[in-house]
Structure formats: structure tokens, C-alpha cells
Amino acid sequence: MIQMWIDITFLGLVLTPIFILFVALYQNLLEVSGAGQKTRQKRIVTRSYMETERTMPVNLRVVK
């Protein structure tokens, strides 16, 4: 009985990281396959959070 619980715990400790790895790989593949989406680049100018007169251009990618 105790050996069975040890085996179940060991399998859980071994299979959980493998499961997480497969889920991460699957999500990454979905993200890569979705790269064919339309993207456009928009240029905006932002101000620093400090009180300065300097503006900084930022490029944003908008994915639809």
C-alpha cells in the first residue's frame, strides 16, 4: 500500500514537468502559426514619466 503511494507520487513528480513542457511547446507552436496575422506598425511619441520636455518615439506593433 505504501509502495503504491510512493509510486503514484513519483509518477506525479516526473510527469508534471513533462506535461508543463508539452503545454508550453504547444502554446509556442500556436503562437508561431498565428504569425500570418495582419500586423501594422504605428509610430507614436510619448513623454517621459519625469517632468522633462524630451519626447521619445516608440514603435508599436498592432496585431489584429
HTML snippet that shows the backbone in 3Dmol.js (N, CA, C, O; Angstrom):
<script src="https://3Dmol.org/build/3Dmol-min.js"></script>
<div id="view" style="width:600px;height:400px;position:relative"></div>
<script>
const pdb = `
ATOM      1  N   MET A   1       0.824  -1.196   0.000  1.00  0.00           N
ATOM      2  CA  MET A   1       0.000   0.000   0.000  1.00  0.00           C
ATOM      3  C   MET A   1       0.872   1.265   0.000  1.00  0.00           C
ATOM      4  O   MET A   1       0.640   2.191  -0.778  1.00  0.00           O
ATOM      5  N   ILE A   2       1.860   1.287   0.870  1.00  0.00           N
ATOM      6  CA  ILE A   2       2.762   2.440   0.929  1.00  0.00           C
ATOM      7  C   ILE A   2       3.566   2.542  -0.364  1.00  0.00           C
ATOM      8  O   ILE A   2       3.793   3.637  -0.877  1.00  0.00           O
ATOM      9  N   GLN A   3       3.991   1.398  -0.883  1.00  0.00           N
ATOM     10  CA  GLN A   3       4.750   1.397  -2.134  1.00  0.00           C
ATOM     11  C   GLN A   3       3.919   1.975  -3.280  1.00  0.00           C
ATOM     12  O   GLN A   3       4.449   2.671  -4.147  1.00  0.00           O
ATOM     13  N   MET A   4       2.623   1.686  -3.280  1.00  0.00           N
ATOM     14  CA  MET A   4       1.750   2.212  -4.321  1.00  0.00           C
ATOM     15  C   MET A   4       1.696   3.742  -4.239  1.00  0.00           C
ATOM     16  O   MET A   4       1.762   4.417  -5.266  1.00  0.00           O
ATOM     17  N   TRP A   5       1.578   4.288  -3.032  1.00  0.00           N
ATOM     18  CA  TRP A   5       1.536   5.742  -2.870  1.00  0.00           C
ATOM     19  C   TRP A   5       2.869   6.383  -3.255  1.00  0.00           C
ATOM     20  O   TRP A   5       2.897   7.480  -3.812  1.00  0.00           O
ATOM     21  N   ILE A   6       3.957   5.704  -2.959  1.00  0.00           N
ATOM     22  CA  ILE A   6       5.273   6.209  -3.359  1.00  0.00           C
ATOM     23  C   ILE A   6       5.376   6.237  -4.879  1.00  0.00           C
ATOM     24  O   ILE A   6       5.882   7.201  -5.453  1.00  0.00           O
ATOM     25  N   ASP A   7       4.896   5.177  -5.531  1.00  0.00           N
ATOM     26  CA  ASP A   7       4.924   5.128  -6.995  1.00  0.00           C
ATOM     27  C   ASP A   7       4.056   6.227  -7.612  1.00  0.00           C
ATOM     28  O   ASP A   7       4.467   6.879  -8.571  1.00  0.00           O
ATOM     29  N   ILE A   8       2.864   6.430  -7.067  1.00  0.00           N
ATOM     30  CA  ILE A   8       1.970   7.466  -7.592  1.00  0.00           C
ATOM     31  C   ILE A   8       2.599   8.842  -7.425  1.00  0.00           C
ATOM     32  O   ILE A   8       2.540   9.667  -8.338  1.00  0.00           O
ATOM     33  N   THR A   9       3.199   9.095  -6.269  1.00  0.00           N
ATOM     34  CA  THR A   9       3.849  10.382  -6.020  1.00  0.00           C
ATOM     35  C   THR A   9       5.023  10.581  -6.967  1.00  0.00           C
ATOM     36  O   THR A   9       5.200  11.668  -7.518  1.00  0.00           O
ATOM     37  N   PHE A  10       5.823   9.541  -7.159  1.00  0.00           N
ATOM     38  CA  PHE A  10       6.973   9.636  -8.051  1.00  0.00           C
ATOM     39  C   PHE A  10       6.527   9.925  -9.483  1.00  0.00           C
ATOM     40  O   PHE A  10       7.100  10.776 -10.163  1.00  0.00           O
ATOM     41  N   LEU A  11       5.491   9.203  -9.934  1.00  0.00           N
ATOM     42  CA  LEU A  11       4.988   9.442 -11.288  1.00  0.00           C
ATOM     43  C   LEU A  11       4.468  10.873 -11.433  1.00  0.00           C
ATOM     44  O   LEU A  11       4.679  11.512 -12.464  1.00  0.00           O
ATOM     45  N   GLY A  12       3.794  11.369 -10.408  1.00  0.00           N
ATOM     46  CA  GLY A  12       3.302  12.744 -10.449  1.00  0.00           C
ATOM     47  C   GLY A  12       4.438  13.742 -10.538  1.00  0.00           C
ATOM     48  O   GLY A  12       4.359  14.710 -11.294  1.00  0.00           O
ATOM     49  N   LEU A  13       5.501  13.513  -9.768  1.00  0.00           N
ATOM     50  CA  LEU A  13       6.636  14.432  -9.781  1.00  0.00           C
ATOM     51  C   LEU A  13       7.392  14.384 -11.103  1.00  0.00           C
ATOM     52  O   LEU A  13       7.967  15.387 -11.525  1.00  0.00           O
ATOM     53  N   VAL A  14       7.394  13.229 -11.756  1.00  0.00           N
ATOM     54  CA  VAL A  14       8.100  13.093 -13.030  1.00  0.00           C
ATOM     55  C   VAL A  14       7.238  13.598 -14.187  1.00  0.00           C
ATOM     56  O   VAL A  14       7.739  14.277 -15.083  1.00  0.00           O
ATOM     57  N   LEU A  15       5.953  13.272 -14.171  1.00  0.00           N
ATOM     58  CA  LEU A  15       5.105  13.597 -15.313  1.00  0.00           C
ATOM     59  C   LEU A  15       4.636  15.053 -15.329  1.00  0.00           C
ATOM     60  O   LEU A  15       4.338  15.584 -16.399  1.00  0.00           O
ATOM     61  N   THR A  16       4.564  15.701 -14.182  1.00  0.00           N
ATOM     62  CA  THR A  16       4.093  17.088 -14.150  1.00  0.00           C
ATOM     63  C   THR A  16       4.994  18.026 -14.947  1.00  0.00           C
ATOM     64  O   THR A  16       4.473  18.788 -15.762  1.00  0.00           O
ATOM     65  N   PRO A  17       6.329  18.017 -14.762  1.00  0.00           N
ATOM     66  CA  PRO A  17       7.163  18.906 -15.588  1.00  0.00           C
ATOM     67  C   PRO A  17       7.108  18.563 -17.074  1.00  0.00           C
ATOM     68  O   PRO A  17       7.189  19.452 -17.922  1.00  0.00           O
ATOM     69  N   ILE A  18       6.971  17.282 -17.389  1.00  0.00           N
ATOM     70  CA  ILE A  18       6.871  16.880 -18.794  1.00  0.00           C
ATOM     71  C   ILE A  18       5.580  17.427 -19.395  1.00  0.00           C
ATOM     72  O   ILE A  18       5.575  17.921 -20.523  1.00  0.00           O
ATOM     73  N   PHE A  19       4.487  17.340 -18.641  1.00  0.00           N
ATOM     74  CA  PHE A  19       3.208  17.876 -19.098  1.00  0.00           C
ATOM     75  C   PHE A  19       3.304  19.387 -19.309  1.00  0.00           C
ATOM     76  O   PHE A  19       2.818  19.906 -20.314  1.00  0.00           O
ATOM     77  N   ILE A  20       3.923  20.087 -18.374  1.00  0.00           N
ATOM     78  CA  ILE A  20       4.086  21.542 -18.496  1.00  0.00           C
ATOM     79  C   ILE A  20       4.933  21.879 -19.718  1.00  0.00           C
ATOM     80  O   ILE A  20       4.644  22.849 -20.419  1.00  0.00           O
ATOM     81  N   LEU A  21       5.971  21.093 -19.982  1.00  0.00           N
ATOM     82  CA  LEU A  21       6.816  21.313 -21.154  1.00  0.00           C
ATOM     83  C   LEU A  21       6.016  21.157 -22.442  1.00  0.00           C
ATOM     84  O   LEU A  21       6.133  21.981 -23.349  1.00  0.00           O
ATOM     85  N   PHE A  22       5.201  20.104 -22.530  1.00  0.00           N
ATOM     86  CA  PHE A  22       4.403  19.893 -23.731  1.00  0.00           C
ATOM     87  C   PHE A  22       3.376  21.004 -23.922  1.00  0.00           C
ATOM     88  O   PHE A  22       3.136  21.436 -25.049  1.00  0.00           O
ATOM     89  N   VAL A  23       2.773  21.466 -22.844  1.00  0.00           N
ATOM     90  CA  VAL A  23       1.805  22.565 -22.955  1.00  0.00           C
ATOM     91  C   VAL A  23       2.502  23.829 -23.443  1.00  0.00           C
ATOM     92  O   VAL A  23       1.966  24.546 -24.289  1.00  0.00           O
ATOM     93  N   ALA A  24       3.698  24.107 -22.914  1.00  0.00           N
ATOM     94  CA  ALA A  24       4.438  25.300 -23.339  1.00  0.00           C
ATOM     95  C   ALA A  24       4.833  25.195 -24.813  1.00  0.00           C
ATOM     96  O   ALA A  24       4.731  26.174 -25.553  1.00  0.00           O
ATOM     97  N   LEU A  25       5.279  24.022 -25.237  1.00  0.00           N
ATOM     98  CA  LEU A  25       5.640  23.839 -26.643  1.00  0.00           C
ATOM     99  C   LEU A  25       4.422  24.000 -27.544  1.00  0.00           C
ATOM    100  O   LEU A  25       4.511  24.612 -28.609  1.00  0.00           O
ATOM    101  N   TYR A  26       3.281  23.451 -27.121  1.00  0.00           N
ATOM    102  CA  TYR A  26       2.057  23.550 -27.910  1.00  0.00           C
ATOM    103  C   TYR A  26       1.627  25.007 -28.041  1.00  0.00           C
ATOM    104  O   TYR A  26       1.241  25.447 -29.124  1.00  0.00           O
ATOM    105  N   GLN A  27       1.692  25.754 -26.948  1.00  0.00           N
ATOM    106  CA  GLN A  27       1.308  27.165 -26.994  1.00  0.00           C
ATOM    107  C   GLN A  27       2.259  27.948 -27.896  1.00  0.00           C
ATOM    108  O   GLN A  27       1.830  28.840 -28.628  1.00  0.00           O
ATOM    109  N   ASN A  28       3.546  27.617 -27.845  1.00  0.00           N
ATOM    110  CA  ASN A  28       4.519  28.306 -28.690  1.00  0.00           C
ATOM    111  C   ASN A  28       4.257  27.996 -30.159  1.00  0.00           C
ATOM    112  O   ASN A  28       4.375  28.880 -31.008  1.00  0.00           O
ATOM    113  N   LEU A  29       3.903  26.756 -30.465  1.00  0.00           N
ATOM    114  CA  LEU A  29       3.596  26.408 -31.849  1.00  0.00           C
ATOM    115  C   LEU A  29       2.363  27.158 -32.330  1.00  0.00           C
ATOM    116  O   LEU A  29       2.306  27.597 -33.479  1.00  0.00           O
ATOM    117  N   LEU A  30       1.379  27.305 -31.453  1.00  0.00           N
ATOM    118  CA  LEU A  30       0.196  28.065 -31.835  1.00  0.00           C
ATOM    119  C   LEU A  30       0.553  29.523 -32.095  1.00  0.00           C
ATOM    120  O   LEU A  30       0.032  30.142 -33.022  1.00  0.00           O
ATOM    121  N   GLU A  31       1.435  30.060 -31.279  1.00  0.00           N
ATOM    122  CA  GLU A  31       1.834  31.453 -31.427  1.00  0.00           C
ATOM    123  C   GLU A  31       2.600  31.647 -32.736  1.00  0.00           C
ATOM    124  O   GLU A  31       2.407  32.649 -33.425  1.00  0.00           O
ATOM    125  N   VAL A  32       3.463  30.698 -33.080  1.00  0.00           N
ATOM    126  CA  VAL A  32       4.241  30.801 -34.313  1.00  0.00           C
ATOM    127  C   VAL A  32       3.328  30.636 -35.521  1.00  0.00           C
ATOM    128  O   VAL A  32       3.494  31.341 -36.516  1.00  0.00           O
ATOM    129  N   SER A  33       2.362  29.713 -35.454  1.00  0.00           N
ATOM    130  CA  SER A  33       1.482  29.503 -36.595  1.00  0.00           C
ATOM    131  C   SER A  33       0.544  30.685 -36.791  1.00  0.00           C
ATOM    132  O   SER A  33       0.035  30.887 -37.893  1.00  0.00           O
ATOM    133  N   GLY A  34       0.306  31.466 -35.749  1.00  0.00           N
ATOM    134  CA  GLY A  34      -0.534  32.647 -35.878  1.00  0.00           C
ATOM    135  C   GLY A  34       0.222  33.850 -36.399  1.00  0.00           C
ATOM    136  O   GLY A  34      -0.308  34.961 -36.399  1.00  0.00           O
ATOM    137  N   ALA A  35       1.450  33.648 -36.842  1.00  0.00           N
ATOM    138  CA  ALA A  35       2.274  34.766 -37.304  1.00  0.00           C
ATOM    139  C   ALA A  35       1.775  35.329 -38.625  1.00  0.00           C
ATOM    140  O   ALA A  35       2.191  36.414 -39.030  1.00  0.00           O
ATOM    141  N   GLY A  36       0.892  34.608 -39.301  1.00  0.00           N
ATOM    142  CA  GLY A  36       0.364  35.093 -40.562  1.00  0.00           C
ATOM    143  C   GLY A  36      -0.704  36.154 -40.393  1.00  0.00           C
ATOM    144  O   GLY A  36      -1.281  36.613 -41.379  1.00  0.00           O
ATOM    145  N   GLN A  37      -0.974  36.548 -39.172  1.00  0.00           N
ATOM    146  CA  GLN A  37      -1.979  37.575 -38.932  1.00  0.00           C
ATOM    147  C   GLN A  37      -1.504  38.913 -39.485  1.00  0.00           C
ATOM    148  O   GLN A  37      -0.311  39.145 -39.679  1.00  0.00           O
ATOM    149  N   LYS A  38      -2.467  39.772 -39.728  1.00  0.00           N
ATOM    150  CA  LYS A  38      -2.117  41.101 -40.222  1.00  0.00           C
ATOM    151  C   LYS A  38      -1.519  41.916 -39.084  1.00  0.00           C
ATOM    152  O   LYS A  38      -2.086  42.007 -37.995  1.00  0.00           O
ATOM    153  N   THR A  39      -0.385  42.493 -39.357  1.00  0.00           N
ATOM    154  CA  THR A  39       0.237  43.375 -38.374  1.00  0.00           C
ATOM    155  C   THR A  39       0.530  44.700 -39.053  1.00  0.00           C
ATOM    156  O   THR A  39       0.873  44.755 -40.234  1.00  0.00           O
ATOM    157  N   ARG A  40       0.390  45.734 -38.298  1.00  0.00           N
ATOM    158  CA  ARG A  40       0.765  47.041 -38.824  1.00  0.00           C
ATOM    159  C   ARG A  40       1.550  47.751 -37.746  1.00  0.00           C
ATOM    160  O   ARG A  40       1.391  47.490 -36.554  1.00  0.00           O
ATOM    161  N   GLN A  41       2.383  48.638 -38.184  1.00  0.00           N
ATOM    162  CA  GLN A  41       3.244  49.345 -37.248  1.00  0.00           C
ATOM    163  C   GLN A  41       2.777  50.788 -37.155  1.00  0.00           C
ATOM    164  O   GLN A  41       2.503  51.441 -38.162  1.00  0.00           O
ATOM    165  N   LYS A  42       2.696  51.261 -35.937  1.00  0.00           N
ATOM    166  CA  LYS A  42       2.241  52.623 -35.701  1.00  0.00           C
ATOM    167  C   LYS A  42       3.302  53.338 -34.889  1.00  0.00           C
ATOM    168  O   LYS A  42       3.818  52.799 -33.910  1.00  0.00           O
ATOM    169  N   ARG A  43       3.620  54.539 -35.297  1.00  0.00           N
ATOM    170  CA  ARG A  43       4.645  55.306 -34.593  1.00  0.00           C
ATOM    171  C   ARG A  43       3.961  56.375 -33.751  1.00  0.00           C
ATOM    172  O   ARG A  43       3.206  57.201 -34.264  1.00  0.00           O
ATOM    173  N   ILE A  44       4.235  56.346 -32.466  1.00  0.00           N
ATOM    174  CA  ILE A  44       3.676  57.352 -31.575  1.00  0.00           C
ATOM    175  C   ILE A  44       4.816  58.017 -30.820  1.00  0.00           C
ATOM    176  O   ILE A  44       5.926  57.488 -30.755  1.00  0.00           O
ATOM    177  N   VAL A  45       4.540  59.154 -30.264  1.00  0.00           N
ATOM    178  CA  VAL A  45       5.540  59.879 -29.480  1.00  0.00           C
ATOM    179  C   VAL A  45       5.027  59.958 -28.051  1.00  0.00           C
ATOM    180  O   VAL A  45       3.893  60.372 -27.810  1.00  0.00           O
ATOM    181  N   THR A  46       5.865  59.559 -27.112  1.00  0.00           N
ATOM    182  CA  THR A  46       5.463  59.566 -25.705  1.00  0.00           C
ATOM    183  C   THR A  46       6.348  60.517 -24.927  1.00  0.00           C
ATOM    184  O   THR A  46       7.460  60.845 -25.339  1.00  0.00           O
ATOM    185  N   ARG A  47       5.838  60.942 -23.819  1.00  0.00           N
ATOM    186  CA  ARG A  47       6.632  61.760 -22.907  1.00  0.00           C
ATOM    187  C   ARG A  47       7.148  60.876 -21.789  1.00  0.00           C
ATOM    188  O   ARG A  47       6.528  59.875 -21.429  1.00  0.00           O
ATOM    189  N   SER A  48       8.273  61.255 -21.256  1.00  0.00           N
ATOM    190  CA  SER A  48       8.839  60.531 -20.134  1.00  0.00           C
ATOM    191  C   SER A  48       7.955  60.736 -18.914  1.00  0.00           C
ATOM    192  O   SER A  48       7.239  61.733 -18.822  1.00  0.00           O
ATOM    193  N   TYR A  49       8.003  59.813 -17.996  1.00  0.00           N
ATOM    194  CA  TYR A  49       7.198  59.968 -16.790  1.00  0.00           C
ATOM    195  C   TYR A  49       7.747  61.076 -15.895  1.00  0.00           C
ATOM    196  O   TYR A  49       7.043  61.573 -15.015  1.00  0.00           O
ATOM    197  N   MET A  50       8.991  61.458 -16.117  1.00  0.00           N
ATOM    198  CA  MET A  50       9.542  62.589 -15.377  1.00  0.00           C
ATOM    199  C   MET A  50       9.161  63.874 -16.096  1.00  0.00           C
ATOM    200  O   MET A  50       8.844  63.852 -17.285  1.00  0.00           O
ATOM    201  N   GLU A  51       9.190  64.956 -15.407  1.00  0.00           N
ATOM    202  CA  GLU A  51       8.802  66.246 -15.987  1.00  0.00           C
ATOM    203  C   GLU A  51       9.938  66.800 -16.843  1.00  0.00           C
ATOM    204  O   GLU A  51      10.708  67.648 -16.392  1.00  0.00           O
ATOM    205  N   THR A  52      10.035  66.326 -18.057  1.00  0.00           N
ATOM    206  CA  THR A  52      11.034  66.836 -18.989  1.00  0.00           C
ATOM    207  C   THR A  52      10.336  67.204 -20.286  1.00  0.00           C
ATOM    208  O   THR A  52       9.202  66.791 -20.530  1.00  0.00           O
ATOM    209  N   GLU A  53      10.992  67.956 -21.088  1.00  0.00           N
ATOM    210  CA  GLU A  53      10.435  68.363 -22.378  1.00  0.00           C
ATOM    211  C   GLU A  53      10.832  67.399 -23.493  1.00  0.00           C
ATOM    212  O   GLU A  53      10.396  67.551 -24.634  1.00  0.00           O
ATOM    213  N   ARG A  54      11.645  66.423 -23.166  1.00  0.00           N
ATOM    214  CA  ARG A  54      12.136  65.494 -24.180  1.00  0.00           C
ATOM    215  C   ARG A  54      11.055  64.471 -24.524  1.00  0.00           C
ATOM    216  O   ARG A  54      10.430  63.902 -23.629  1.00  0.00           O
ATOM    217  N   THR A  55      10.839  64.242 -25.787  1.00  0.00           N
ATOM    218  CA  THR A  55       9.895  63.207 -26.212  1.00  0.00           C
ATOM    219  C   THR A  55      10.677  62.048 -26.805  1.00  0.00           C
ATOM    220  O   THR A  55      11.783  62.217 -27.317  1.00  0.00           O
ATOM    221  N   MET A  56      10.080  60.875 -26.724  1.00  0.00           N
ATOM    222  CA  MET A  56      10.767  59.669 -27.190  1.00  0.00           C
ATOM    223  C   MET A  56       9.851  58.929 -28.160  1.00  0.00           C
ATOM    224  O   MET A  56       8.734  58.568 -27.789  1.00  0.00           O
ATOM    225  N   PRO A  57      10.300  58.692 -29.406  1.00  0.00           N
ATOM    226  CA  PRO A  57       9.466  57.933 -30.344  1.00  0.00           C
ATOM    227  C   PRO A  57       9.449  56.447 -29.984  1.00  0.00           C
ATOM    228  O   PRO A  57      10.454  55.876 -29.560  1.00  0.00           O
ATOM    229  N   VAL A  58       8.298  55.853 -30.164  1.00  0.00           N
ATOM    230  CA  VAL A  58       8.121  54.437 -29.843  1.00  0.00           C
ATOM    231  C   VAL A  58       7.406  53.788 -31.018  1.00  0.00           C
ATOM    232  O   VAL A  58       6.452  54.353 -31.552  1.00  0.00           O
ATOM    233  N   ASN A  59       7.857  52.611 -31.421  1.00  0.00           N
ATOM    234  CA  ASN A  59       7.183  51.860 -32.474  1.00  0.00           C
ATOM    235  C   ASN A  59       6.319  50.787 -31.826  1.00  0.00           C
ATOM    236  O   ASN A  59       6.797  50.002 -31.008  1.00  0.00           O
ATOM    237  N   LEU A  60       5.055  50.761 -32.195  1.00  0.00           N
ATOM    238  CA  LEU A  60       4.133  49.755 -31.684  1.00  0.00           C
ATOM    239  C   LEU A  60       3.717  48.842 -32.821  1.00  0.00           C
ATOM    240  O   LEU A  60       3.518  49.288 -33.951  1.00  0.00           O
ATOM    241  N   ARG A  61       3.588  47.566 -32.514  1.00  0.00           N
ATOM    242  CA  ARG A  61       3.040  46.626 -33.488  1.00  0.00           C
ATOM    243  C   ARG A  61       1.640  46.265 -33.045  1.00  0.00           C
ATOM    244  O   ARG A  61       1.437  45.822 -31.914  1.00  0.00           O
ATOM    245  N   VAL A  62       0.685  46.448 -33.915  1.00  0.00           N
ATOM    246  CA  VAL A  62      -0.702  46.139 -33.615  1.00  0.00           C
ATOM    247  C   VAL A  62      -1.053  44.867 -34.365  1.00  0.00           C
ATOM    248  O   VAL A  62      -0.941  44.810 -35.590  1.00  0.00           O
ATOM    249  N   VAL A  63      -1.476  43.848 -33.631  1.00  0.00           N
ATOM    250  CA  VAL A  63      -1.838  42.568 -34.240  1.00  0.00           C
ATOM    251  C   VAL A  63      -3.347  42.441 -34.203  1.00  0.00           C
ATOM    252  O   VAL A  63      -3.965  42.568 -33.145  1.00  0.00           O
ATOM    253  N   LYS A  64      -3.940  42.190 -35.363  1.00  0.00           N
ATOM    254  CA  LYS A  64      -5.398  42.014 -35.426  1.00  0.00           C
ATOM    255  C   LYS A  64      -5.738  40.561 -35.627  1.00  0.00           C
ATOM    256  O   LYS A  64      -6.914  40.207 -35.705  1.00  0.00           O
TER     257      LYS A  64
END
`;
const viewer = $3Dmol.createViewer("view");
viewer.addModel(pdb, "pdb");
viewer.setStyle({}, {cartoon: {color: "spectrum"}});
viewer.zoomTo();
viewer.render();
</script>
